Structure formats: structure tokens, C-alpha cells
């Protein structure tokens, strides 16, 4: 049966790549084009059709037809091989499980033919009343299951398809008392459901009236697992990969109507919430953000975000949206509300915004007790140390901004003190952005990460105030590199602080650019004088507080007052910069 080499021999890599990249001939069997794997204006991507390989001189991506398809469509090797084999007209030898799955796909294809055949009449009338065009009905392969009890079963027997095959595909139901088999879908408009590779795995059916259940899906089968499927994703996939965002709606008709009106990234779950399996699939497809558009009010938005699965929340930027007129997207579009829907998609409440606003509404920010309540309320969502969890990172940054807390102090509390039932007033005060010698200790630690040998110049007797600094100073003795120091805290919360300090130290334009020789001469003095800058820092912090207050006033001021306020802001900003320059000279 078909092998990888056989598939390669029958395929033209230039034809394959040409489906994704506009290629221009540059010689015998050679082509060039813009690389699909990174942004560029001048073509550095080349294909050698004779050898069967591609290579990009910009991002260094290269390989054969298999690696190209795996990369461009985010496929596993097995899925890429199946797709290329079908393209080459080669039959692959299947394992027993694969043969069973293929049988289910074939049985579903037979059923789709049956449903499509019965669409004219009440089925077509229903979809046209919902505003769908003939092209959309054809594109989404919509059908109708007639009301008779065994129409599909009779057709299947005539085609040589067994009852067992229909049962395995979820197309038949069985009467528990009599054992009689009958068609599962009857008197319903039918929505074929495909997986992310476009394989027909099942169906959804909707009644035309008010009968219950309103919607009925294929039951769980070998190929139909509703917690892994998104309706319409096979059609939204290419655009979602390009834009990085999916719009998740509630119903099949919402998806179809949105695609018809140009909102091509719409998908729907199959009666479930978004799951960890969905997250894994979408991450592999390079989707980075999700907009949840449900026909609910603002309270529904908040409930959606509050109940968000932690896996989804940690891997994607999530917004909750609602259509202002309270209708679902399909009805809004049917009523001519394309711009209303476009406006709804441009707004929304994101998870960070919602959770912080909700905590602020519950607690008084001006009191220590209120700050304590905000920290405890937001703690569960701030605890994740996953470097890919952008939401947790943004929430910690927002909390530091709102409460005036030092990032290091917040991380330290989350790591070592979060399990305590209450935070004392003293603890909260210590977390505030107050200029003290802990800032100097962190600057010293930043420099030591650049040059661990500086540790030898410290006498080891200093009582470090910053807990992270204290732990690092104890653990770092005898290490010879920043990597060793960071590795000694592998899996511990201190590691995140160290990595951030290291990036700051090694990034041009950030702290940590002093000449090593000069610093070695001054390091002991730097450690001892860490608290001497308090007065200057207080001055800067006071000016910054006034700046923040003025900026808020500008937003609320009348146009005639804004110019005067802006001038004051400019003067204060100059004063802050002058104070910072003065501190540098004194250092």
C-alpha cells in the first residue's frame, strides 16, 4: 500500500505550495514567493520542484511536502500523510481502528446524501425564511430529515449498509422495550458537522416547530466527540489562523448567518462549554484570542467570564460580548443589523477587566481592609505561574497598578503567603510601592545576575529585607552563572522574579548597563547605601501621584480646561525627568 516515498513521487511540491503561496519561476524547476511562516515584503522563500524541497532564507524553515503541510496547517504527521495521500490518489493501509473510523465517515456521507435529497420543500422554506441564500445553503451542505420512522434505514439496506453500521454512526435509535430500530433524526433540518480536517463526523438536527428537544446531535461515537468539536471550524480555520481570533456563538444558525454576512471566524460549541480539548486544538492552530458572543445581557457576560474554564482562560485572551438589541446574531443579521453586530464584535469585556472591576465594586479601595479583600478575591486567577498564561500576568500587573503594589511583593505574597486566611495591615503596607532599601536590594540582585562573582565582595552578614533577595543570596554562593542561580529555583515562584530581572539586565535600554569593572569597585557601597535615596524617590513618587491625578482630571475636564491641565502635566513630567537625571549623576 501507499508509503511516504510513493506519495512524494506522485506529488508536485510546487503545486502543493502554490495552493498557499503565489509562486514565481526563477529557473529550471525553481520558484520563489513570500514566506507563509513569517512576515516579509521581499520573497525569500524558495521551492525546488526537482528535489521536492522548500526553504526560506529569512526564517530558515525548510523541508519536504509533508513538513510544509504539517507546518502550514498545524497538522500531525499522520493527518498530513492522509491528506497528501488523498491528493495523490493513493490508498493507505489502515489499522483496524482507522478502518472503523473510515467506515463511519462513509456512512455519514451516505446519510448526508439522503438529507440533502430531501431538502427541497419544508427544509428549503425554513432556511430561506431565516435569510439564507442558495449559495450559503450549498456551502454548509444543509439538509432535511423527513418525518418517517425508517426512511434512512430502508435506504441503507438497499445500499448494503448494515444496521450495526448505522448504530455505530449514531444514525439509528433503539426502543428499549421492543428492541425496534428507527431513524434518530426525523422531521428536522440537518446541519452536517465536520472536524477541523473537514471529515464528516456527525449531524445536528433542529425541529421546525416547538417540539422537544429543539436540537438533537449525533451521540458520542468513535469519531463524534462533542467536547472536541466546533461547528463551522473547518470553514473558519484559515481566517482564524490568519487573524488569531475566533468568535464563539451559541447556535448553528448564528454561525451560518455570520459567515454569510462576512464574519468568517464564527464557530459554535455543540451544547457544551469550551473545554481543555478545544484549547489544545486551537492552540495548535495558532488561535490566540476568543470572543464569546452570546444572546444574553450584561449579567450573562459576567457569568460567562466568571465560569470560564481555567485552561481556556490561561491560554487565550477572552472577551465576552453581547448584541445590544438582545437578539441572537442570526436574528440581528436577518433584521439588517450588520453594523450593530460589527460594533458588538469591536467591544466587549475581557476577563482581566471583568474580574478586576468586579473586585473593585465589592471592596473599598481606599481602606486597608478593602485592599485585602481585592487581593483575596483575585488570588485564584493570579496564582498561575505558567509563562504562557498572559491573563494571569496581565491581572497581576493590573492589581499592582490599581493597588500601588510592588510586582516583586505581590509575587512573593502569592507564592509564600497566599495560603494564609487573612493579610495583616502591616503585610499590606509592606507590599505597597514605598521607596525603601528593598528597591536597592533588587537592583543589586539584578547586577549579580549579570556577574555572580560580585557575591564574593559581600560580607554575608547583611540582613536582607526582601525575602526573594535573601533566599537568592543564600542559594547563590558558589555559583558561577545566572543560569545556575535560576536553575537552583526551578519550579519555585522566585524563578519568575529572577528571569524578569535577568531580562531587564540584558536588554538594551533597561537597568543593568553599568560597566562591570566600575561596578565591582562600587558594589559594596551600593549594597550599604540602598536606603540613602529615599528622599529623592519620595519626591519622584509624589510627583508621579500628582501626574496620575492630573491625567484623570484631563479625561473629565471641559475642553477649555484641558489645555491648562496638559501644560501642568508637561511641567511635572519634565520635573520627574530632571530628578531622575540628578539621581543618576549622584550615583
C-alpha positions in Angstrom: 0.0 0.0 0.0 1.0 3.7 -0.1 4.2 4.8 1.5 5.7 8.2 2.2 8.1 7.9 -0.8 5.3 6.8 -3.1 3.3 9.8 -2.1 6.3 12.1 -2.6 6.9 10.6 -6.0 3.4 11.3 -7.2 3.1 14.8 -5.8 4.4 18.1 -7.1 5.6 20.1 -4.1 5.3 23.3 -6.3 1.6 22.6 -6.9 1.0 21.9 -3.2 2.9 25.0 -2.0 1.2 27.0 -4.8 -2.2 26.4 -3.1 -0.9 28.6 -0.2 1.8 30.8 -1.7 1.9 32.8 -5.0 5.0 31.4 -6.7 7.1 32.9 -9.5 9.5 30.8 -11.6 13.2 31.7 -11.0 14.9 28.9 -13.0 14.7 25.3 -14.0 12.3 23.7 -11.5 12.8 26.6 -9.0 10.2 29.0 -7.7 10.1 31.8 -5.2 7.4 33.6 -3.2 6.6 35.3 0.1 7.1 33.0 3.1 3.9 31.8 4.7 5.7 31.3 8.0 6.8 34.8 8.7 6.0 38.3 7.5 8.2 39.7 4.8 8.0 42.1 1.9 10.7 40.7 -0.3 10.4 37.0 -1.3 13.0 34.8 0.5 11.0 31.6 0.2 12.0 29.1 -2.5 10.7 25.8 -3.8 12.8 23.2 -5.7 10.3 21.1 -7.5 13.0 18.8 -8.9 14.4 17.9 -5.5 11.0 18.1 -3.7 12.0 20.6 -1.0 11.3 24.2 0.1 13.5 26.6 2.1 13.1 30.1 3.5 16.3 32.2 3.7 14.6 34.5 6.1 13.2 32.3 8.9 15.2 29.2 7.9 12.1 27.0 7.6 12.7 24.1 5.2 11.6 20.5 4.4 9.5 18.4 2.0 5.8 18.3 1.2 4.9 16.6 4.4 6.7 19.1 6.7 5.3 22.0 4.6 1.7 20.8 5.1 2.2 20.0 8.8 3.6 23.4 9.4 1.2 25.5 7.3 -1.9 23.7 8.6 -0.6 22.7 12.0 -1.2 19.0 11.4 0.3 15.9 13.0 2.3 13.7 10.6 -0.4 11.1 10.3 -3.1 13.6 9.3 -0.7 15.3 6.8 0.1 11.9 5.3 -3.6 11.0 4.9 -4.3 14.4 3.3 -1.4 14.1 0.8 -2.3 10.5 0.1 -5.8 11.6 -0.9 -4.3 14.4 -3.0 -2.1 11.9 -4.8 -4.8 9.3 -5.3 -3.0 6.8 -3.1 -4.8 4.4 -0.7 -3.1 4.0 2.7 -3.2 0.7 4.6 -5.4 1.3 7.6 -5.3 -0.3 11.0 -8.5 -1.8 12.4 -9.4 1.4 14.3 -8.7 3.5 11.3 -10.8 1.3 9.1 -13.7 1.5 11.6 -13.4 5.3 11.6 -13.3 5.4 7.8 -16.5 3.3 7.7 -18.2 5.9 10.0 -17.1 8.7 7.7 -18.6 6.8 4.7 -21.8 6.0 6.5 -22.2 9.7 7.4 -21.6 10.7 3.8 -24.4 8.3 2.8 -26.7 9.9 5.3 -25.8 13.4 4.2 -26.7 12.4 0.6 -30.1 11.3 1.9 -30.7 14.5 3.9 -29.6 16.7 1.0 -32.0 14.9 -1.3 -35.0 15.7 0.9 -34.1 19.4 1.5 -36.5 20.9 -1.2 -39.8 21.7 0.3 -40.2 22.5 4.0 -36.4 22.4 4.6 -35.6 24.9 1.9 -38.5 27.1 3.1 -37.2 27.2 6.6 -33.7 28.2 5.7 -35.0 30.9 3.3 -37.2 32.3 6.0 -34.1 32.6 8.1 -32.5 34.7 5.4 -30.0 32.2 4.0 -29.1 32.3 0.3 -28.9 29.3 -2.0 -25.1 29.6 -2.1 -24.9 29.5 1.7 -27.3 26.5 1.9 -25.0 24.7 -0.6 -21.8 25.8 1.2 -22.9 24.5 4.5 -24.4 21.3 2.9 -27.7 21.8 4.8 -30.4 19.1 4.5 -33.7 17.8 5.9 -34.6 14.5 7.6 -38.2 13.6 6.6 -40.7 12.6 9.3 -41.0 8.8 8.6 -39.6 6.5 11.2 -37.4 4.3 8.9 -36.7 6.2 5.7 -33.0 6.3 6.2 -32.9 2.7 7.5 -34.7 1.4 4.3 -32.4 3.4 2.0 -29.3 2.0 3.9 -30.5 -1.6 3.5 -30.9 -1.0 -0.2 -27.4 0.2 -0.4 -25.9 -2.7 1.6 -25.3 -0.7 4.7 -26.0 -2.7 7.9 -28.0 -1.7 10.9 -24.8 -2.1 13.0 -23.0 0.5 10.9 -25.9 2.9 11.3 -26.0 2.3 15.0 -22.2 2.9 15.3 -22.6 6.1 13.4 -25.4 7.3 15.7 -27.9 7.4 12.9 -30.4 4.9 14.5 -32.0 4.7 17.9 -33.4 1.6 19.6 -36.6 1.2 21.5 -35.6 -0.1 25.0 -38.8 -2.1 25.4 -39.4 -3.6 21.9 -35.9 -3.5 20.6 -37.2 -1.9 17.4 -34.7 0.3 15.5 -35.7 3.6 13.9 -34.2 6.7 12.4 -32.7 9.0 15.1 -33.3 12.2 13.0 -36.9 12.8 11.8 -38.7 16.0 10.8 -35.7 18.1 11.3 -33.5 20.5 9.3 -30.0 19.0 9.3 -26.6 20.5 9.9 -23.6 18.3 8.9 -20.7 18.6 11.4 -17.1 18.2 10.3 -14.0 18.1 12.3 -11.0 20.5 11.9 -9.7 18.4 9.0 -13.1 18.6 7.2 -14.1 14.9 7.9 -17.8 14.4 8.3 -18.2 13.1 11.8 -21.9 13.7 12.7 -25.0 15.8 12.5 -27.1 18.3 14.4 -30.9 18.5 13.7 -33.4 21.2 14.6 -37.2 20.8 14.7 -39.3 23.2 12.6 -41.8 23.9 15.4 -41.7 23.9 19.2 -41.2 20.2 19.8 -38.7 19.0 22.3 -35.8 18.5 22.1 -35.4 21.6 19.9 -31.8 20.5 18.9 -30.6 16.9 18.6 -27.0 15.9 17.9 -25.3 12.7 16.9 -24.5 10.8 20.2 -20.9 10.1 21.2 -19.2 7.8 18.6 -15.7 6.8 17.7 -15.4 10.0 15.6 -18.0 12.3 17.2 -16.8 13.7 20.5 -18.7 16.9 21.1 -16.2 18.2 23.7 -13.5 18.3 20.9 -15.6 19.7 18.0 -16.6 23.2 17.0 -19.3 23.7 14.4 -18.1 25.6 11.4 -14.4 25.5 12.4 -13.5 23.6 9.1 -14.7 26.8 7.3 -13.4 29.3 9.8 -10.0 27.8 10.2 -7.9 29.5 7.6 -9.2 33.0 8.5 -8.8 32.3 12.2 -5.2 31.2 11.8 -4.6 34.5 9.9 -6.4 36.8 12.4 -5.6 34.8 15.5 -9.1 35.1 16.9 -12.3 33.0 16.8 -15.8 34.3 17.6 -17.7 31.6 19.5 -21.6 31.8 19.3 -24.3 29.6 20.6 -26.2 28.2 17.6 -25.6 26.6 14.2 -27.8 29.3 12.5 -25.7 32.0 14.2 -22.5 30.6 12.7 -24.1 30.2 9.2 -25.7 33.7 9.2 -22.4 35.3 10.3 -20.4 33.6 7.6 -22.9 34.7 5.0 -22.5 38.3 6.1 -18.7 38.3 6.1 -17.9 37.3 9.7 -15.9 34.3 8.7 -14.3 33.4 12.1 -17.6 32.3 13.8 -17.9 28.9 15.3 -20.2 27.2 17.8 -19.7 24.6 20.5 -22.0 21.6 20.4 -24.1 22.3 23.5 -21.1 22.3 25.8 -18.8 24.9 27.3 -15.4 25.4 25.8 -13.1 22.6 27.0 -9.4 21.8 27.6 -9.6 19.7 24.4 -10.8 22.7 22.5 -7.9 24.7 23.9 -5.4 22.1 22.8 -6.8 22.1 19.2 -7.0 25.9 18.9 -3.5 26.5 20.3 -2.1 24.1 17.7 -3.9 26.2 15.1 -2.3 29.4 16.4 -5.6 30.9 17.6 -4.7 33.4 20.4 -8.0 35.1 21.4 -11.6 34.1 21.8 -14.6 36.4 21.6 -17.7 34.8 23.2 -20.8 36.3 21.6 -23.9 35.1 23.3 -27.5 36.4 23.2 -27.5 37.4 26.9 -27.5 40.6 28.9 -24.5 42.2 30.8 -25.2 39.8 33.7 -24.8 36.9 31.3 -21.5 38.4 30.1 -20.2 38.4 33.7 -21.5 34.9 34.3 -19.7 33.7 31.2 -16.4 35.2 32.3 -16.8 34.1 36.0 -17.4 30.5 34.9 -14.6 30.4 32.4 -12.6 27.2 32.3 -9.2 27.9 33.8 -7.5 26.1 30.9 -9.2 28.4 28.3 -8.6 31.5 30.4 -4.9 30.7 30.8 -4.2 30.1 27.2 -6.3 32.7 25.4 -7.3 36.3 25.7 -11.0 36.1 26.2 -13.7 38.7 25.7 -17.4 38.4 26.5 -19.7 40.2 24.0 -23.5 40.6 23.6 -25.6 42.1 20.8 -27.1 45.4 22.1 -30.6 44.7 20.9 -30.8 41.4 22.9 -31.3 39.3 19.8 -29.1 36.4 18.8 -26.6 37.1 15.9 -28.7 35.3 13.3 -31.9 37.4 14.0 -29.9 40.6 14.2 -28.4 40.0 10.8 -31.8 38.9 9.4 -33.2 42.3 10.6 -30.4 44.1 8.7 -28.2 44.7 11.8 -24.8 44.0 10.2 -23.3 47.2 11.6 -24.8 46.6 15.0 -23.1 43.2 15.1 -19.8 44.7 13.8 -19.9 47.2 16.7 -20.6 44.5 19.2 -17.6 42.5 18.0 -15.4 45.6 18.4 -16.2 45.9 22.1 -16.8 43.5 24.9 -15.5 42.9 28.4 -12.3 40.9 28.7 -11.6 38.6 31.6 -9.0 40.8 33.3 -11.2 43.9 33.1 -14.2 42.0 34.4 -12.5 40.3 37.3 -10.7 43.5 38.5 -13.8 45.7 38.1 -15.9 43.2 39.9 -13.4 43.1 42.8 -13.3 46.9 43.0 -17.1 47.0 43.1 -17.1 44.7 46.1 -14.4 46.3 48.2 -13.4 49.9 49.2 -10.0 50.6 47.6 -9.3 53.5 50.0 -9.1 51.2 53.0 -6.6 48.5 54.0 -9.5 46.1 54.6 -10.7 46.8 51.0 -7.3 46.2 49.5 -7.1 43.0 51.5 -10.4 41.9 50.1 -9.4 42.7 46.5 -6.2 40.7 46.8 -8.0 37.7 48.3 -10.8 37.9 45.7 -8.4 37.9 42.7 -5.9 35.5 44.2 -7.2 32.3 42.5 -6.8 33.8 39.0 -3.4 35.4 39.8 -1.7 32.2 41.1 -0.8 30.7 37.8 2.9 30.8 37.2 2.6 29.4 33.6 4.7 31.7 31.4 2.1 31.3 28.7 -0.7 32.5 30.9 -0.9 36.1 29.7 -4.2 36.6 31.6 -2.7 35.9 35.0 0.3 38.1 34.1 -1.9 41.0 33.0 -4.1 40.6 36.1 -1.1 40.8 38.4 0.1 43.9 36.5 -3.3 45.5 36.8 -3.6 44.7 40.5 -0.1 46.3 41.1 -1.3 49.4 39.2 -4.6 49.7 41.0 -3.4 49.0 44.5 0.1 50.5 44.1 1.8 47.3 44.9 5.3 46.3 44.0 5.3 43.4 41.5 8.0 41.6 43.5 6.0 41.9 46.7 2.8 40.6 45.0 4.6 37.6 43.5 6.2 36.9 46.9 2.9 37.0 48.7 1.2 34.8 46.1 4.0 32.3 46.4 4.5 32.1 50.2 1.7 33.9 52.0 -1.4 33.3 49.8 -2.5 30.3 51.9 -2.9 32.5 55.0 -6.6 33.2 55.7 -6.0 36.9 56.2 -3.5 39.6 55.4 -2.5 41.9 58.2 -2.4 45.7 57.8 1.4 45.5 58.2 1.7 43.0 55.4 -0.4 45.1 53.0 1.6 48.2 53.9 4.8 46.3 53.2 3.5 45.4 49.8 2.9 49.0 48.8 5.1 50.8 46.3 7.1 52.6 49.0 10.7 53.6 48.2 12.9 51.7 50.7 16.1 49.8 50.7 14.3 46.7 49.1 14.5 48.5 45.8 18.2 48.9 46.2 18.5 45.2 47.1 16.7 44.2 43.9 19.0 46.5 41.8 21.9 44.8 43.4 20.5 41.3 42.7 20.0 42.4 39.1 23.7 43.2 38.8 24.7 40.0 40.5 22.7 38.0 37.9 25.0 39.7 35.3 28.1 38.9 37.3 27.7 36.3 40.0 31.4 36.9 41.1 30.2 40.1 42.8 28.8 37.9 45.5 32.3 37.4 46.8 32.6 41.1 47.6 29.7 41.0 50.0 30.5 40.0 53.6 27.5 37.8 54.0 26.4 39.5 57.2 23.7 41.8 55.8 20.1 41.3 56.9 18.2 41.4 53.6 14.7 42.9 53.8 13.4 41.5 50.5 12.6 37.8 51.0 13.4 36.8 47.4 16.8 38.6 47.6 17.5 36.8 50.9 16.8 33.4 49.5 18.8 34.0 46.4 21.8 35.3 48.3 21.8 32.2 50.4 21.4 29.8 47.4 23.8 31.6 45.0 27.0 31.2 46.9 29.5 29.2 44.8 27.5 29.6 41.6 29.3 30.9 38.5 26.5 31.9 36.2 23.0 33.4 36.2 21.7 30.2 34.7 22.9 28.2 37.7 21.2 30.7 40.1 17.9 30.5 38.2 18.1 26.7 37.9 18.5 26.4 41.6 15.0 27.8 41.9 13.5 25.5 39.3 9.7 25.2 39.7 9.7 27.8 42.5 8.0 31.2 42.3 11.3 33.0 42.9 12.4 31.8 39.5 9.9 34.1 37.7 11.3 37.1 39.5 14.9 36.1 38.6 14.1 35.6 35.0 12.5 39.0 34.8 15.5 40.7 36.5 17.8 38.9 34.1 15.9 40.1 31.0 16.0 43.6 32.4 19.7 43.4 33.0 20.4 42.0 29.5 18.1 44.1 27.5 19.5 47.3 25.9 17.8 50.4 27.3 16.8 48.8 30.6 18.6 48.8 34.0 21.8 46.9 34.2 24.2 48.5 31.7 26.9 49.7 34.1 30.5 48.8 33.2 31.4 45.6 35.1 34.8 46.9 36.3 33.4 50.2 37.6 30.6 48.3 39.3 32.9 45.9 41.0 34.6 48.9 42.7 31.2 50.2 43.9 29.2 47.1 44.7 29.8 47.1 48.5 28.9 50.8 48.7 25.8 50.2 46.6 24.6 47.5 49.0 25.1 49.7 52.1 23.7 52.9 50.7 20.5 51.3 49.3 18.4 53.3 51.7 20.0 56.7 51.1 17.9 57.5 48.1 14.6 57.6 50.0 14.2 61.4 49.9 14.8 61.7 46.2 12.5 58.7 45.5 9.7 60.2 47.6 9.9 63.4 45.5 9.5 61.4 42.3 6.7 59.3 43.7 4.9 62.4 44.9 5.2 64.0 41.5 4.0 60.8 39.8 1.0 60.7 42.1 0.1 64.2 41.1 0.6 63.3 37.5 -1.8 60.4 37.8 -4.4 62.7 39.4 -4.0 65.4 36.7 -4.4 62.8 34.0 -7.7 61.7 35.5 -8.8 65.3 35.6 -8.0 65.8 31.9 -10.3 62.9 31.0 -13.2 64.6 32.8 -12.4 68.2 32.1 -14.1 70.5 29.7 -12.2 71.3 26.5 -11.4 74.8 27.7 -9.7 73.5 30.9 -7.8 70.6 29.2 -5.0 72.8 27.8 -4.1 74.2 31.2 -4.1 70.8 32.8 -2.0 69.4 29.9 0.6 72.2 30.5 0.8 71.3 34.2 1.3 67.6 33.2 4.1 68.6 30.9 5.9 70.6 33.5 5.6 67.8 36.1 6.9 65.2 33.5 9.9 67.5 32.9 10.5 67.8 36.7 10.4 64.0 37.1 12.9 63.5 34.3 15.2 66.2 35.8 15.0 64.5 39.2 15.9 61.1 37.6 18.9 62.7 35.8 20.0 64.2 39.1 19.9 60.9 40.9 21.9 59.2 38.1 24.6 61.9 38.5 24.7 61.4 42.3 25.0 57.7 41.8 
